Amino acid sequence: PLKNISTKTTQPNAKEIVGLLLKDHKAMRALIQKIKSPRSAPSKKLNAFATLEKLVTSHVKAEETSLLEKIKHHPRFEDQASEGIEEHRIHEVIAAGIHRLK
């Protein structure tokens, strides 16, 4: 969903950015549920994981450039922005570890 920003001719406003980020979060939660479901076939879990991995990667980049980098120096939001950036680094470490297991 956040990729949709690149097709716009005008800069998205903060509300649009947050809305797209939240759509990404919802899509990620749905994929995680598919992965965790005992009813999902192994092939479906692998497909969901591959989709999740791509979505998380694009989401992290988009969230950092469109939101976190812009608010990290604001006194009211600097802690949340720093925390978000740190969470993204943790995701990158986990993803790298998973790739080493493949």
Backbone torsions as a table, in degrees:
resi	resn	phi	psi	omega
1	PRO	NA	-39.4	-177.7
2	LEU	-68.4	-20.8	177.2
3	LYS	-61.6	-24.0	-179.0
4	ASN	-59.5	-23.1	-179.5
5	ILE	-60.6	-37.1	-175.6
6	SER	-66.8	-17.0	179.8
7	THR	-90.1	-7.3	-179.8
8	LYS	-81.8	149.4	178.3
9	THR	-89.9	-18.1	177.3
10	THR	-113.4	159.0	178.7
11	GLN	-68.7	134.8	177.2
12	PRO	-70.7	150.2	176.7
13	ASN	-85.9	171.8	-176.0
14	ALA	-59.1	-39.4	-179.4
15	LYS	-63.8	-41.1	178.6
16	GLU	-65.1	-42.4	179.8
17	ILE	-61.7	-48.9	179.8
18	VAL	-61.6	-41.6	178.4
19	GLY	-60.0	-42.4	178.8
20	LEU	-69.1	-38.2	176.9
21	LEU	-62.9	-40.7	179.1
22	LEU	-66.8	-34.6	175.0
23	LYS	-63.2	-41.2	175.8
24	ASP	-59.3	-45.3	179.9
25	HIS	-59.2	-42.7	179.4
26	LYS	-62.9	-43.7	179.1
27	ALA	-64.3	-38.4	178.7
28	MET	-65.9	-42.0	178.2
29	ARG	-60.8	-41.0	179.5
30	ALA	-64.3	-40.6	178.2
31	LEU	-66.3	-40.0	178.2
32	ILE	-62.4	-39.7	178.2
33	GLN	-62.9	-39.5	177.2
34	LYS	-63.1	-41.8	-179.1
35	ILE	-65.4	-40.5	-176.9
36	LYS	-79.8	-18.8	-173.8
37	SER	-66.7	129.2	175.9
38	PRO	-69.9	-13.8	179.6
39	ARG	-84.7	-15.8	-178.8
40	SER	-77.3	133.8	175.7
41	ALA	-68.1	151.9	179.3
42	PRO	-53.5	-39.3	179.9
43	SER	-65.5	-36.8	177.6
44	LYS	-67.4	-38.0	178.0
45	LYS	-64.5	-42.8	179.0
46	LEU	-64.1	-41.7	177.6
47	ASN	-63.8	-43.0	178.9
48	ALA	-63.9	-39.6	179.3
49	PHE	-65.2	-42.5	178.9
50	ALA	-62.0	-42.0	177.6
51	THR	-64.9	-43.8	179.0
52	LEU	-60.1	-44.4	-179.4
53	GLU	-59.6	-44.2	178.0
54	LYS	-64.7	-43.3	-179.3
55	LEU	-64.7	-44.2	179.8
56	VAL	-62.1	-43.6	-179.3
57	THR	-60.9	-47.8	-179.5
58	SER	-69.2	-36.9	-179.7
59	HIS	-64.5	-44.4	-180.0
60	VAL	-58.5	-48.5	-180.0
61	LYS	-61.6	-45.7	-178.4
62	ALA	-66.0	-43.3	-178.3
63	GLU	-64.5	-41.6	-179.6
64	GLU	-66.2	-45.4	-176.7
65	THR	-75.9	-35.2	-175.4
66	SER	-89.5	-19.2	-174.5
67	LEU	-132.4	-62.0	-170.1
68	LEU	-62.4	-42.4	179.0
69	GLU	-64.2	-27.9	-178.6
70	LYS	-81.2	-25.3	-176.3
71	ILE	-107.9	-5.3	-172.4
72	LYS	-66.7	-17.9	178.5
73	HIS	-101.0	0.1	178.3
74	HIS	-81.7	126.5	-176.3
75	PRO	-54.3	-33.7	-177.1
76	ARG	-75.4	-25.8	-173.0
77	PHE	-120.0	-0.1	-173.2
78	GLU	-61.1	-37.2	179.2
79	ASP	-65.3	-45.6	180.0
80	GLN	-64.9	-39.6	179.5
81	ALA	-65.5	-45.5	178.5
82	SER	-61.2	-41.6	178.3
83	GLU	-62.8	-43.2	178.5
84	GLY	-61.9	-43.6	179.0
85	ILE	-63.8	-42.5	178.3
86	GLU	-63.2	-41.4	176.9
87	GLU	-59.8	-38.8	179.1
88	HIS	-64.3	-40.1	177.9
89	ARG	-63.5	-37.9	177.9
90	ILE	-63.0	-43.5	177.3
91	HIS	-59.1	-41.5	179.9
92	GLU	-63.3	-41.0	178.5
93	VAL	-65.0	-44.2	179.1
94	ILE	-62.8	-45.3	179.9
95	ALA	-61.7	-41.1	178.4
96	ALA	-63.3	-39.8	177.7
97	GLY	-63.5	-40.8	178.5
98	ILE	-63.6	-41.1	179.6
99	HIS	-65.0	-33.2	177.0
100	ARG	-67.5	-26.9	179.4
101	LEU	-77.3	-24.1	-175.5
102	LYS	-65.2	NA	NA
